[in-house]
Amino acid sequence: MPYLPPYLALTKDQNIHPGVNFAVAGATALDTKFFIAAGLGKFLWTNNSLNIQLGWFKKLKPSLCTTKLGNTENQTKTLAYVFLMMFQQ
C-alpha cells in the first residue's frame, strides 16, 4: 500500500480520493483534558487526540461523499482496513 498524504499537509487541489492519513505521532486516545486533570499534561507531545482526528475525518467526509447517504460500500471497506491496520501493530 502506498503512503497516504497527511491530512494536516493537504493542499487545496490535492486528490484525496485514494485516502488521507489522520494519524499524529504521540497522539492519545483520550482527550488532553483528561491528562491535564490527572496532572500529566506536561508529558503530552501533542493535543491531537483520537477525538480531534475523528473531527478532521468528519470535516473531510462531505468532500468524499457526494450523496446524502455517502458511499456506504467504500466507507465499510475503509473502516475495515483502518481497524485491521490498528490491530496488526
PDB file of N, CA, C and O in Angstrom, chain B, residues numbered from 101:
ATOM      1  N   MET B 101       0.841  -1.174   0.000  1.00  0.00           N
ATOM      2  CA  MET B 101       0.000   0.000   0.000  1.00  0.00           C
ATOM      3  C   MET B 101       0.895   1.248   0.000  1.00  0.00           C
ATOM      4  O   MET B 101       1.891   1.304   0.720  1.00  0.00           O
ATOM      5  N   PRO B 102       0.534   2.227  -0.800  1.00  0.00           N
ATOM      6  CA  PRO B 102       1.318   3.470  -0.809  1.00  0.00           C
ATOM      7  C   PRO B 102       1.020   4.293   0.443  1.00  0.00           C
ATOM      8  O   PRO B 102      -0.031   4.150   1.068  1.00  0.00           O
ATOM      9  N   TYR B 103       1.970   5.156   0.787  1.00  0.00           N
ATOM     10  CA  TYR B 103       1.742   6.067   1.907  1.00  0.00           C
ATOM     11  C   TYR B 103       0.674   7.074   1.507  1.00  0.00           C
ATOM     12  O   TYR B 103       0.626   7.528   0.364  1.00  0.00           O
ATOM     13  N   LEU B 104      -0.178   7.414   2.463  1.00  0.00           N
ATOM     14  CA  LEU B 104      -1.222   8.402   2.218  1.00  0.00           C
ATOM     15  C   LEU B 104      -0.753   9.763   2.697  1.00  0.00           C
ATOM     16  O   LEU B 104      -0.005   9.851   3.671  1.00  0.00           O
ATOM     17  N   PRO B 105      -1.181  10.826   2.028  1.00  0.00           N
ATOM     18  CA  PRO B 105      -0.747  12.158   2.456  1.00  0.00           C
ATOM     19  C   PRO B 105      -1.350  12.518   3.808  1.00  0.00           C
ATOM     20  O   PRO B 105      -2.504  12.186   4.081  1.00  0.00           O
ATOM     21  N   PRO B 106      -0.579  13.193   4.657  1.00  0.00           N
ATOM     22  CA  PRO B 106      -1.117  13.613   5.953  1.00  0.00           C
ATOM     23  C   PRO B 106      -2.187  14.688   5.786  1.00  0.00           C
ATOM     24  O   PRO B 106      -2.040  15.612   4.986  1.00  0.00           O
ATOM     25  N   TYR B 107      -3.255  14.551   6.549  1.00  0.00           N
ATOM     26  CA  TYR B 107      -4.374  15.497   6.493  1.00  0.00           C
ATOM     27  C   TYR B 107      -3.907  16.929   6.732  1.00  0.00           C
ATOM     28  O   TYR B 107      -4.341  17.851   6.041  1.00  0.00           O
ATOM     29  N   LEU B 108      -3.026  17.115   7.707  1.00  0.00           N
ATOM     30  CA  LEU B 108      -2.595  18.474   8.069  1.00  0.00           C
ATOM     31  C   LEU B 108      -1.707  19.120   7.019  1.00  0.00           C
ATOM     32  O   LEU B 108      -1.439  20.319   7.099  1.00  0.00           O
ATOM     33  N   ALA B 109      -1.240  18.348   6.029  1.00  0.00           N
ATOM     34  CA  ALA B 109      -0.382  18.902   4.978  1.00  0.00           C
ATOM     35  C   ALA B 109      -1.073  18.938   3.617  1.00  0.00           C
ATOM     36  O   ALA B 109      -0.419  19.181   2.603  1.00  0.00           O
ATOM     37  N   LEU B 110      -2.385  18.699   3.580  1.00  0.00           N
ATOM     38  CA  LEU B 110      -3.099  18.698   2.307  1.00  0.00           C
ATOM     39  C   LEU B 110      -3.094  20.087   1.682  1.00  0.00           C
ATOM     40  O   LEU B 110      -3.166  21.103   2.373  1.00  0.00           O
ATOM     41  N   THR B 111      -3.007  20.102   0.357  1.00  0.00           N
ATOM     42  CA  THR B 111      -3.118  21.358  -0.375  1.00  0.00           C
ATOM     43  C   THR B 111      -4.538  21.460  -0.939  1.00  0.00           C
ATOM     44  O   THR B 111      -5.264  20.467  -0.983  1.00  0.00           O
ATOM     45  N   LYS B 112      -4.920  22.626  -1.358  1.00  0.00           N
ATOM     46  CA  LYS B 112      -6.293  22.879  -1.795  1.00  0.00           C
ATOM     47  C   LYS B 112      -6.733  21.965  -2.946  1.00  0.00           C
ATOM     48  O   LYS B 112      -7.856  21.461  -2.929  1.00  0.00           O
ATOM     49  N   ASP B 113      -5.884  21.746  -3.926  1.00  0.00           N
ATOM     50  CA  ASP B 113      -6.259  20.971  -5.108  1.00  0.00           C
ATOM     51  C   ASP B 113      -5.766  19.533  -5.074  1.00  0.00           C
ATOM     52  O   ASP B 113      -5.794  18.850  -6.099  1.00  0.00           O
ATOM     53  N   GLN B 114      -5.322  19.068  -3.939  1.00  0.00           N
ATOM     54  CA  GLN B 114      -4.777  17.708  -3.836  1.00  0.00           C
ATOM     55  C   GLN B 114      -5.885  16.656  -3.945  1.00  0.00           C
ATOM     56  O   GLN B 114      -6.972  16.828  -3.394  1.00  0.00           O
ATOM     57  N   ASN B 115      -5.598  15.570  -4.658  1.00  0.00           N
ATOM     58  CA  ASN B 115      -6.553  14.473  -4.815  1.00  0.00           C
ATOM     59  C   ASN B 115      -6.583  13.662  -3.517  1.00  0.00           C
ATOM     60  O   ASN B 115      -5.577  13.073  -3.123  1.00  0.00           O
ATOM     61  N   ILE B 116      -7.735  13.637  -2.863  1.00  0.00           N
ATOM     62  CA  ILE B 116      -7.852  12.931  -1.584  1.00  0.00           C
ATOM     63  C   ILE B 116      -8.581  11.606  -1.714  1.00  0.00           C
ATOM     64  O   ILE B 116      -8.729  10.881  -0.730  1.00  0.00           O
ATOM     65  N   HIS B 117      -9.036  11.281  -2.909  1.00  0.00           N
ATOM     66  CA  HIS B 117      -9.830  10.066  -3.082  1.00  0.00           C
ATOM     67  C   HIS B 117      -9.062   8.764  -2.827  1.00  0.00           C
ATOM     68  O   HIS B 117      -9.689   7.788  -2.414  1.00  0.00           O
ATOM     69  N   PRO B 118      -7.754   8.690  -3.045  1.00  0.00           N
ATOM     70  CA  PRO B 118      -7.041   7.457  -2.675  1.00  0.00           C
ATOM     71  C   PRO B 118      -6.940   7.266  -1.156  1.00  0.00           C
ATOM     72  O   PRO B 118      -6.705   6.154  -0.683  1.00  0.00           O
ATOM     73  N   GLY B 119      -7.119   8.352  -0.397  1.00  0.00           N
ATOM     74  CA  GLY B 119      -7.070   8.268   1.059  1.00  0.00           C
ATOM     75  C   GLY B 119      -6.260   9.385   1.674  1.00  0.00           C
ATOM     76  O   GLY B 119      -5.532  10.099   0.985  1.00  0.00           O
ATOM     77  N   VAL B 120      -6.393   9.525   2.969  1.00  0.00           N
ATOM     78  CA  VAL B 120      -5.698  10.562   3.732  1.00  0.00           C
ATOM     79  C   VAL B 120      -5.287   9.957   5.063  1.00  0.00           C
ATOM     80  O   VAL B 120      -6.003   9.127   5.623  1.00  0.00           O
ATOM     81  N   ASN B 121      -4.153  10.367   5.562  1.00  0.00           N
ATOM     82  CA  ASN B 121      -3.645   9.874   6.838  1.00  0.00           C
ATOM     83  C   ASN B 121      -3.957  10.903   7.925  1.00  0.00           C
ATOM     84  O   ASN B 121      -3.480  12.036   7.866  1.00  0.00           O
ATOM     85  N   PHE B 122      -4.760  10.507   8.918  1.00  0.00           N
ATOM     86  CA  PHE B 122      -5.125  11.406  10.010  1.00  0.00           C
ATOM     87  C   PHE B 122      -4.237  11.208  11.238  1.00  0.00           C
ATOM     88  O   PHE B 122      -4.378  11.935  12.221  1.00  0.00           O
ATOM     89  N   ALA B 123      -3.343  10.254  11.194  1.00  0.00           N
ATOM     90  CA  ALA B 123      -2.532   9.913  12.361  1.00  0.00           C
ATOM     91  C   ALA B 123      -1.568  11.042  12.738  1.00  0.00           C
ATOM     92  O   ALA B 123      -1.076  11.774  11.879  1.00  0.00           O
ATOM     93  N   VAL B 124      -1.314  11.162  14.032  1.00  0.00           N
ATOM     94  CA  VAL B 124      -0.364  12.140  14.558  1.00  0.00           C
ATOM     95  C   VAL B 124       0.530  11.411  15.555  1.00  0.00           C
ATOM     96  O   VAL B 124       0.036  10.749  16.468  1.00  0.00           O
ATOM     97  N   ALA B 125       1.827  11.531  15.383  1.00  0.00           N
ATOM     98  CA  ALA B 125       2.769  10.875  16.296  1.00  0.00           C
ATOM     99  C   ALA B 125       2.547  11.374  17.720  1.00  0.00           C
ATOM    100  O   ALA B 125       2.480  12.579  17.961  1.00  0.00           O
ATOM    101  N   GLY B 126       2.434  10.454  18.643  1.00  0.00           N
ATOM    102  CA  GLY B 126       2.264  10.803  20.046  1.00  0.00           C
ATOM    103  C   GLY B 126       0.835  11.104  20.444  1.00  0.00           C
ATOM    104  O   GLY B 126       0.574  11.450  21.596  1.00  0.00           O
ATOM    105  N   ALA B 127      -0.099  10.978  19.507  1.00  0.00           N
ATOM    106  CA  ALA B 127      -1.499  11.261  19.822  1.00  0.00           C
ATOM    107  C   ALA B 127      -2.043  10.205  20.775  1.00  0.00           C
ATOM    108  O   ALA B 127      -1.620   9.050  20.748  1.00  0.00           O
ATOM    109  N   THR B 128      -2.966  10.609  21.600  1.00  0.00           N
ATOM    110  CA  THR B 128      -3.558   9.700  22.580  1.00  0.00           C
ATOM    111  C   THR B 128      -5.012   9.418  22.220  1.00  0.00           C
ATOM    112  O   THR B 128      -5.631  10.158  21.456  1.00  0.00           O
ATOM    113  N   ALA B 129      -5.542   8.340  22.780  1.00  0.00           N
ATOM    114  CA  ALA B 129      -6.961   8.026  22.571  1.00  0.00           C
ATOM    115  C   ALA B 129      -7.830   8.950  23.415  1.00  0.00           C
ATOM    116  O   ALA B 129      -8.932   9.311  23.002  1.00  0.00           O
ATOM    117  N   LEU B 130      -7.351   9.331  24.578  1.00  0.00           N
ATOM    118  CA  LEU B 130      -8.105  10.204  25.479  1.00  0.00           C
ATOM    119  C   LEU B 130      -7.792  11.662  25.186  1.00  0.00           C
ATOM    120  O   LEU B 130      -6.693  11.994  24.742  1.00  0.00           O
ATOM    121  N   ASP B 131      -8.765  12.528  25.437  1.00  0.00           N
ATOM    122  CA  ASP B 131      -8.578  13.962  25.218  1.00  0.00           C
ATOM    123  C   ASP B 131      -7.546  14.543  26.174  1.00  0.00           C
ATOM    124  O   ASP B 131      -7.275  13.991  27.241  1.00  0.00           O
ATOM    125  N   THR B 132      -6.986  15.658  25.766  1.00  0.00           N
ATOM    126  CA  THR B 132      -5.973  16.358  26.554  1.00  0.00           C
ATOM    127  C   THR B 132      -6.487  16.715  27.946  1.00  0.00           C
ATOM    128  O   THR B 132      -5.733  16.681  28.918  1.00  0.00           O
ATOM    129  N   LYS B 133      -7.777  17.060  28.039  1.00  0.00           N
ATOM    130  CA  LYS B 133      -8.362  17.452  29.332  1.00  0.00           C
ATOM    131  C   LYS B 133      -8.155  16.371  30.393  1.00  0.00           C
ATOM    132  O   LYS B 133      -7.906  16.688  31.556  1.00  0.00           O
ATOM    133  N   PHE B 134      -8.256  15.112  30.007  1.00  0.00           N
ATOM    134  CA  PHE B 134      -8.073  14.009  30.944  1.00  0.00           C
ATOM    135  C   PHE B 134      -6.673  14.041  31.554  1.00  0.00           C
ATOM    136  O   PHE B 134      -6.515  13.908  32.767  1.00  0.00           O
ATOM    137  N   PHE B 135      -5.667  14.216  30.714  1.00  0.00           N
ATOM    138  CA  PHE B 135      -4.278  14.197  31.186  1.00  0.00           C
ATOM    139  C   PHE B 135      -3.947  15.437  32.020  1.00  0.00           C
ATOM    140  O   PHE B 135      -3.187  15.352  32.985  1.00  0.00           O
ATOM    141  N   ILE B 136      -4.504  16.558  31.658  1.00  0.00           N
ATOM    142  CA  ILE B 136      -4.281  17.782  32.436  1.00  0.00           C
ATOM    143  C   ILE B 136      -4.904  17.630  33.819  1.00  0.00           C
ATOM    144  O   ILE B 136      -4.287  17.986  34.823  1.00  0.00           O
ATOM    145  N   ALA B 137      -6.130  17.100  33.875  1.00  0.00           N
ATOM    146  CA  ALA B 137      -6.801  16.896  35.164  1.00  0.00           C
ATOM    147  C   ALA B 137      -6.051  15.903  36.044  1.00  0.00           C
ATOM    148  O   ALA B 137      -6.092  16.000  37.271  1.00  0.00           O
ATOM    149  N   ALA B 138      -5.369  14.954  35.421  1.00  0.00           N
ATOM    150  CA  ALA B 138      -4.606  13.964  36.176  1.00  0.00           C
ATOM    151  C   ALA B 138      -3.193  14.451  36.493  1.00  0.00           C
ATOM    152  O   ALA B 138      -2.401  13.712  37.078  1.00  0.00           O
ATOM    153  N   GLY B 139      -2.872  15.685  36.112  1.00  0.00           N
ATOM    154  CA  GLY B 139      -1.546  16.236  36.375  1.00  0.00           C
ATOM    155  C   GLY B 139      -0.483  15.706  35.431  1.00  0.00           C
ATOM    156  O   GLY B 139       0.706  15.773  35.742  1.00  0.00           O
ATOM    157  N   LEU B 140      -0.887  15.185  34.291  1.00  0.00           N
ATOM    158  CA  LEU B 140       0.057  14.598  33.344  1.00  0.00           C
ATOM    159  C   LEU B 140       0.175  15.402  32.049  1.00  0.00           C
ATOM    160  O   LEU B 140       0.796  14.943  31.090  1.00  0.00           O
ATOM    161  N   GLY B 141      -0.406  16.577  32.017  1.00  0.00           N
ATOM    162  CA  GLY B 141      -0.408  17.388  30.801  1.00  0.00           C
ATOM    163  C   GLY B 141       0.975  17.725  30.277  1.00  0.00           C
ATOM    164  O   GLY B 141       1.161  17.854  29.067  1.00  0.00           O
ATOM    165  N   LYS B 142       1.946  17.870  31.161  1.00  0.00           N
ATOM    166  CA  LYS B 142       3.291  18.248  30.706  1.00  0.00           C
ATOM    167  C   LYS B 142       3.987  17.125  29.946  1.00  0.00           C
ATOM    168  O   LYS B 142       5.023  17.358  29.322  1.00  0.00           O
ATOM    169  N   PHE B 143       3.441  15.916  29.985  1.00  0.00           N
ATOM    170  CA  PHE B 143       4.058  14.790  29.295  1.00  0.00           C
ATOM    171  C   PHE B 143       3.503  14.576  27.889  1.00  0.00           C
ATOM    172  O   PHE B 143       3.994  13.720  27.154  1.00  0.00           O
ATOM    173  N   LEU B 144       2.491  15.341  27.513  1.00  0.00           N
ATOM    174  CA  LEU B 144       1.892  15.183  26.184  1.00  0.00           C
ATOM    175  C   LEU B 144       2.783  15.793  25.114  1.00  0.00           C
ATOM    176  O   LEU B 144       3.380  16.851  25.313  1.00  0.00           O
ATOM    177  N   TRP B 145       2.863  15.114  23.981  1.00  0.00           N
ATOM    178  CA  TRP B 145       3.628  15.622  22.839  1.00  0.00           C
ATOM    179  C   TRP B 145       2.755  16.481  21.945  1.00  0.00           C
ATOM    180  O   TRP B 145       3.237  17.394  21.275  1.00  0.00           O
ATOM    181  N   THR B 146       1.454  16.176  21.942  1.00  0.00           N
ATOM    182  CA  THR B 146       0.517  16.854  21.060  1.00  0.00           C
ATOM    183  C   THR B 146      -0.857  16.889  21.722  1.00  0.00           C
ATOM    184  O   THR B 146      -1.140  16.097  22.621  1.00  0.00           O
ATOM    185  N   ASN B 147      -1.698  17.798  21.280  1.00  0.00           N
ATOM    186  CA  ASN B 147      -3.069  17.820  21.784  1.00  0.00           C
ATOM    187  C   ASN B 147      -4.045  17.247  20.751  1.00  0.00           C
ATOM    188  O   ASN B 147      -5.256  17.425  20.879  1.00  0.00           O
ATOM    189  N   ASN B 148      -3.526  16.567  19.739  1.00  0.00           N
ATOM    190  CA  ASN B 148      -4.345  15.988  18.675  1.00  0.00           C
ATOM    191  C   ASN B 148      -4.765  14.564  19.035  1.00  0.00           C
ATOM    192  O   ASN B 148      -4.240  13.596  18.486  1.00  0.00           O
ATOM    193  N   SER B 149      -5.701  14.449  19.946  1.00  0.00           N
ATOM    194  CA  SER B 149      -6.190  13.148  20.400  1.00  0.00           C
ATOM    195  C   SER B 149      -7.006  12.461  19.299  1.00  0.00           C
ATOM    196  O   SER B 149      -7.256  13.041  18.242  1.00  0.00           O
ATOM    197  N   LEU B 150      -7.408  11.242  19.561  1.00  0.00           N
ATOM    198  CA  LEU B 150      -8.238  10.497  18.622  1.00  0.00           C
ATOM    199  C   LEU B 150      -9.527  11.259  18.307  1.00  0.00           C
ATOM    200  O   LEU B 150      -9.995  11.244  17.169  1.00  0.00           O
ATOM    201  N   ASN B 151     -10.092  11.916  19.299  1.00  0.00           N
ATOM    202  CA  ASN B 151     -11.306  12.705  19.093  1.00  0.00           C
ATOM    203  C   ASN B 151     -11.059  13.839  18.088  1.00  0.00           C
ATOM    204  O   ASN B 151     -11.914  14.118  17.246  1.00  0.00           O
ATOM    205  N   ILE B 152      -9.923  14.476  18.172  1.00  0.00           N
ATOM    206  CA  ILE B 152      -9.559  15.541  17.228  1.00  0.00           C
ATOM    207  C   ILE B 152      -9.415  14.961  15.825  1.00  0.00           C
ATOM    208  O   ILE B 152      -9.902  15.544  14.855  1.00  0.00           O
ATOM    209  N   GLN B 153      -8.747  13.813  15.718  1.00  0.00           N
ATOM    210  CA  GLN B 153      -8.544  13.173  14.418  1.00  0.00           C
ATOM    211  C   GLN B 153      -9.878  12.756  13.792  1.00  0.00           C
ATOM    212  O   GLN B 153     -10.062  12.884  12.581  1.00  0.00           O
ATOM    213  N   LEU B 154     -10.798  12.262  14.607  1.00  0.00           N
ATOM    214  CA  LEU B 154     -12.127  11.917  14.099  1.00  0.00           C
ATOM    215  C   LEU B 154     -12.874  13.163  13.630  1.00  0.00           C
ATOM    216  O   LEU B 154     -13.647  13.102  12.674  1.00  0.00           O
ATOM    217  N   GLY B 155     -12.649  14.280  14.292  1.00  0.00           N
ATOM    218  CA  GLY B 155     -13.236  15.549  13.861  1.00  0.00           C
ATOM    219  C   GLY B 155     -12.719  15.960  12.489  1.00  0.00           C
ATOM    220  O   GLY B 155     -13.476  16.473  11.665  1.00  0.00           O
ATOM    221  N   TRP B 156     -11.435  15.736  12.246  1.00  0.00           N
ATOM    222  CA  TRP B 156     -10.870  16.029  10.923  1.00  0.00           C
ATOM    223  C   TRP B 156     -11.541  15.168   9.860  1.00  0.00           C
ATOM    224  O   TRP B 156     -11.852  15.642   8.768  1.00  0.00           O
ATOM    225  N   PHE B 157     -11.762  13.885  10.196  1.00  0.00           N
ATOM    226  CA  PHE B 157     -12.423  12.979   9.264  1.00  0.00           C
ATOM    227  C   PHE B 157     -13.835  13.471   8.962  1.00  0.00           C
ATOM    228  O   PHE B 157     -14.248  13.484   7.802  1.00  0.00           O
ATOM    229  N   LYS B 158     -14.577  13.874   9.990  1.00  0.00           N
ATOM    230  CA  LYS B 158     -15.944  14.364   9.784  1.00  0.00           C
ATOM    231  C   LYS B 158     -15.948  15.620   8.917  1.00  0.00           C
ATOM    232  O   LYS B 158     -16.858  15.823   8.113  1.00  0.00           O
ATOM    233  N   LYS B 159     -14.935  16.457   9.083  1.00  0.00           N
ATOM    234  CA  LYS B 159     -14.835  17.678   8.294  1.00  0.00           C
ATOM    235  C   LYS B 159     -14.543  17.355   6.824  1.00  0.00           C
ATOM    236  O   LYS B 159     -15.062  18.021   5.928  1.00  0.00           O
ATOM    237  N   LEU B 160     -13.726  16.351   6.581  1.00  0.00           N
ATOM    238  CA  LEU B 160     -13.334  15.984   5.225  1.00  0.00           C
ATOM    239  C   LEU B 160     -14.387  15.122   4.523  1.00  0.00           C
ATOM    240  O   LEU B 160     -14.471  15.123   3.295  1.00  0.00           O
ATOM    241  N   LYS B 161     -15.173  14.400   5.284  1.00  0.00           N
ATOM    242  CA  LYS B 161     -16.128  13.436   4.728  1.00  0.00           C
ATOM    243  C   LYS B 161     -17.059  14.020   3.662  1.00  0.00           C
ATOM    244  O   LYS B 161     -17.269  13.353   2.649  1.00  0.00           O
ATOM    245  N   PRO B 162     -17.631  15.216   3.820  1.00  0.00           N
ATOM    246  CA  PRO B 162     -18.517  15.735   2.778  1.00  0.00           C
ATOM    247  C   PRO B 162     -17.852  15.870   1.416  1.00  0.00           C
ATOM    248  O   PRO B 162     -18.531  15.772   0.394  1.00  0.00           O
ATOM    249  N   SER B 163     -16.557  16.090   1.375  1.00  0.00           N
ATOM    250  CA  SER B 163     -15.880  16.202   0.082  1.00  0.00           C
ATOM    251  C   SER B 163     -15.616  14.830  -0.534  1.00  0.00           C
ATOM    252  O   SER B 163     -15.275  14.741  -1.713  1.00  0.00           O
ATOM    253  N   LEU B 164     -15.766  13.774   0.240  1.00  0.00           N
ATOM    254  CA  LEU B 164     -15.584  12.419  -0.272  1.00  0.00           C
ATOM    255  C   LEU B 164     -16.906  11.773  -0.651  1.00  0.00           C
ATOM    256  O   LEU B 164     -16.961  10.969  -1.582  1.00  0.00           O
ATOM    257  N   CYS B 165     -17.961  12.114   0.057  1.00  0.00           N
ATOM    258  CA  CYS B 165     -19.278  11.504  -0.142  1.00  0.00           C
ATOM    259  C   CYS B 165     -20.212  12.545  -0.734  1.00  0.00           C
ATOM    260  O   CYS B 165     -20.531  13.545  -0.093  1.00  0.00           O
ATOM    261  N   THR B 166     -20.644  12.304  -1.951  1.00  0.00           N
ATOM    262  CA  THR B 166     -21.447  13.310  -2.632  1.00  0.00           C
ATOM    263  C   THR B 166     -22.949  13.082  -2.506  1.00  0.00           C
ATOM    264  O   THR B 166     -23.736  13.963  -2.853  1.00  0.00           O
ATOM    265  N   THR B 167     -23.361  11.905  -2.013  1.00  0.00           N
ATOM    266  CA  THR B 167     -24.782  11.662  -1.824  1.00  0.00           C
ATOM    267  C   THR B 167     -25.123  11.814  -0.357  1.00  0.00           C
ATOM    268  O   THR B 167     -24.231  11.850   0.491  1.00  0.00           O
ATOM    269  N   LYS B 168     -26.409  11.903  -0.051  1.00  0.00           N
ATOM    270  CA  LYS B 168     -26.828  12.082   1.337  1.00  0.00           C
ATOM    271  C   LYS B 168     -26.375  10.921   2.220  1.00  0.00           C
ATOM    272  O   LYS B 168     -25.965  11.123   3.363  1.00  0.00           O
ATOM    273  N   LEU B 169     -26.451   9.709   1.682  1.00  0.00           N
ATOM    274  CA  LEU B 169     -26.042   8.539   2.451  1.00  0.00           C
ATOM    275  C   LEU B 169     -24.555   8.254   2.312  1.00  0.00           C
ATOM    276  O   LEU B 169     -24.006   7.460   3.077  1.00  0.00           O
ATOM    277  N   GLY B 170     -23.899   8.884   1.357  1.00  0.00           N
ATOM    278  CA  GLY B 170     -22.498   8.607   1.133  1.00  0.00           C
ATOM    279  C   GLY B 170     -22.337   7.284   0.412  1.00  0.00           C
ATOM    280  O   GLY B 170     -23.320   6.647   0.034  1.00  0.00           O
ATOM    281  N   ASN B 171     -21.126   6.888   0.229  1.00  0.00           N
ATOM    282  CA  ASN B 171     -20.844   5.626  -0.436  1.00  0.00           C
ATOM    283  C   ASN B 171     -20.588   4.588   0.648  1.00  0.00           C
ATOM    284  O   ASN B 171     -19.450   4.393   1.073  1.00  0.00           O
ATOM    285  N   THR B 172     -21.636   3.933   1.086  1.00  0.00           N
ATOM    286  CA  THR B 172     -21.562   3.021   2.225  1.00  0.00           C
ATOM    287  C   THR B 172     -20.579   1.883   1.994  1.00  0.00           C
ATOM    288  O   THR B 172     -19.852   1.493   2.907  1.00  0.00           O
ATOM    289  N   GLU B 173     -20.553   1.351   0.783  1.00  0.00           N
ATOM    290  CA  GLU B 173     -19.643   0.236   0.495  1.00  0.00           C
ATOM    291  C   GLU B 173     -18.193   0.648   0.679  1.00  0.00           C
ATOM    292  O   GLU B 173     -17.420  -0.079   1.304  1.00  0.00           O
ATOM    293  N   ASN B 174     -17.810   1.806   0.144  1.00  0.00           N
ATOM    294  CA  ASN B 174     -16.435   2.283   0.297  1.00  0.00           C
ATOM    295  C   ASN B 174     -16.122   2.625   1.747  1.00  0.00           C
ATOM    296  O   ASN B 174     -15.012   2.371   2.214  1.00  0.00           O
ATOM    297  N   GLN B 175     -17.094   3.203   2.472  1.00  0.00           N
ATOM    298  CA  GLN B 175     -16.865   3.533   3.875  1.00  0.00           C
ATOM    299  C   GLN B 175     -16.614   2.270   4.684  1.00  0.00           C
ATOM    300  O   GLN B 175     -15.739   2.245   5.550  1.00  0.00           O
ATOM    301  N   THR B 176     -17.377   1.227   4.402  1.00  0.00           N
ATOM    302  CA  THR B 176     -17.213  -0.038   5.122  1.00  0.00           C
ATOM    303  C   THR B 176     -15.846  -0.633   4.845  1.00  0.00           C
ATOM    304  O   THR B 176     -15.184  -1.111   5.765  1.00  0.00           O
ATOM    305  N   LYS B 177     -15.414  -0.611   3.595  1.00  0.00           N
ATOM    306  CA  LYS B 177     -14.091  -1.138   3.240  1.00  0.00           C
ATOM    307  C   LYS B 177     -12.995  -0.331   3.930  1.00  0.00           C
ATOM    308  O   LYS B 177     -12.026  -0.890   4.445  1.00  0.00           O
ATOM    309  N   THR B 178     -13.161   0.983   3.933  1.00  0.00           N
ATOM    310  CA  THR B 178     -12.156   1.847   4.547  1.00  0.00           C
ATOM    311  C   THR B 178     -12.060   1.607   6.042  1.00  0.00           C
ATOM    312  O   THR B 178     -10.959   1.470   6.576  1.00  0.00           O
ATOM    313  N   LEU B 179     -13.186   1.554   6.723  1.00  0.00           N
ATOM    314  CA  LEU B 179     -13.167   1.326   8.165  1.00  0.00           C
ATOM    315  C   LEU B 179     -12.587  -0.042   8.497  1.00  0.00           C
ATOM    316  O   LEU B 179     -11.857  -0.185   9.478  1.00  0.00           O
ATOM    317  N   ALA B 180     -12.903  -1.042   7.691  1.00  0.00           N
ATOM    318  CA  ALA B 180     -12.352  -2.376   7.921  1.00  0.00           C
ATOM    319  C   ALA B 180     -10.837  -2.341   7.792  1.00  0.00           C
ATOM    320  O   ALA B 180     -10.135  -2.959   8.593  1.00  0.00           O
ATOM    321  N   TYR B 181     -10.327  -1.633   6.803  1.00  0.00           N
ATOM    322  CA  TYR B 181      -8.881  -1.520   6.618  1.00  0.00           C
ATOM    323  C   TYR B 181      -8.239  -0.793   7.796  1.00  0.00           C
ATOM    324  O   TYR B 181      -7.185  -1.208   8.278  1.00  0.00           O
ATOM    325  N   VAL B 182      -8.857   0.272   8.256  1.00  0.00           N
ATOM    326  CA  VAL B 182      -8.313   1.035   9.385  1.00  0.00           C
ATOM    327  C   VAL B 182      -8.217   0.151  10.624  1.00  0.00           C
ATOM    328  O   VAL B 182      -7.190   0.143  11.302  1.00  0.00           O
ATOM    329  N   PHE B 183      -9.274  -0.588  10.921  1.00  0.00           N
ATOM    330  CA  PHE B 183      -9.257  -1.447  12.099  1.00  0.00           C
ATOM    331  C   PHE B 183      -8.226  -2.566  11.970  1.00  0.00           C
ATOM    332  O   PHE B 183      -7.558  -2.911  12.944  1.00  0.00           O
ATOM    333  N   LEU B 184      -8.097  -3.131  10.772  1.00  0.00           N
ATOM    334  CA  LEU B 184      -7.087  -4.170  10.569  1.00  0.00           C
ATOM    335  C   LEU B 184      -5.690  -3.612  10.809  1.00  0.00           C
ATOM    336  O   LEU B 184      -4.865  -4.265  11.449  1.00  0.00           O
ATOM    337  N   MET B 185      -5.419  -2.421  10.306  1.00  0.00           N
ATOM    338  CA  MET B 185      -4.102  -1.813  10.490  1.00  0.00           C
ATOM    339  C   MET B 185      -3.849  -1.491  11.959  1.00  0.00           C
ATOM    340  O   MET B 185      -2.718  -1.624  12.427  1.00  0.00           O
ATOM    341  N   MET B 186      -4.868  -1.074  12.689  1.00  0.00           N
ATOM    342  CA  MET B 186      -4.705  -0.733  14.089  1.00  0.00           C
ATOM    343  C   MET B 186      -4.338  -1.977  14.904  1.00  0.00           C
ATOM    344  O   MET B 186      -3.463  -1.920  15.768  1.00  0.00           O
ATOM    345  N   PHE B 187      -4.994  -3.078  14.633  1.00  0.00           N
ATOM    346  CA  PHE B 187      -4.796  -4.279  15.436  1.00  0.00           C
ATOM    347  C   PHE B 187      -3.646  -5.142  14.947  1.00  0.00           C
ATOM    348  O   PHE B 187      -3.246  -6.087  15.627  1.00  0.00           O
ATOM    349  N   GLN B 188      -3.115  -4.828  13.784  1.00  0.00           N
ATOM    350  CA  GLN B 188      -1.983  -5.557  13.238  1.00  0.00           C
ATOM    351  C   GLN B 188      -0.680  -5.111  13.904  1.00  0.00           C
ATOM    352  O   GLN B 188       0.296  -5.860  13.927  1.00  0.00           O
ATOM    353  N   GLN B 189      -0.668  -3.918  14.434  1.00  0.00           N
ATOM    354  CA  GLN B 189       0.543  -3.357  15.034  1.00  0.00           C
ATOM    355  C   GLN B 189       1.029  -4.168  16.179  1.00  0.00           C
ATOM    356  O   GLN B 189       2.041  -3.827  16.792  1.00  0.00           O
TER     357      GLN B 189
END
